[in-house]
Amino acid sequence: MSAKEFFDSLQSRVDPAKTAGMNNSYLFDIEGAGKWKVDVQDGDVSVTENAEGADVTISTSEETFEKITSGEQNATSAYMTGKLKVKGDMGAAMKLQKLF
């Protein structure tokens, strides 16, 4: 699944029970694919393409992103090896597992 397909279908795939109580925004800067901002407000998820400004910015290549979303690559190991960069609120970043 491409990054665009992932974000286009994210709203329909998120379980509101898992994201209840979350109030964070995430900017995914996927090299070679684009930027998507994901806002989570107490279970409601919205996705905006080409937005700026978020609690957390996640930067990676399209190849690494696709491997993470398909389960071939662990996000933590991608971060530890420098393939995934996280800037901003690390507490909010840790909650990202609830979205995937």
Protein Blocks (a to p, Z undefined) as FASTA:
>chain_A
ZZklmmmmmmmmpcfklmgoiacddddddehiaccddddeehiacddehiahifbdcddd
fklmmmmmnopacfklmmmnopaccedjfklmmmmmmmZZ
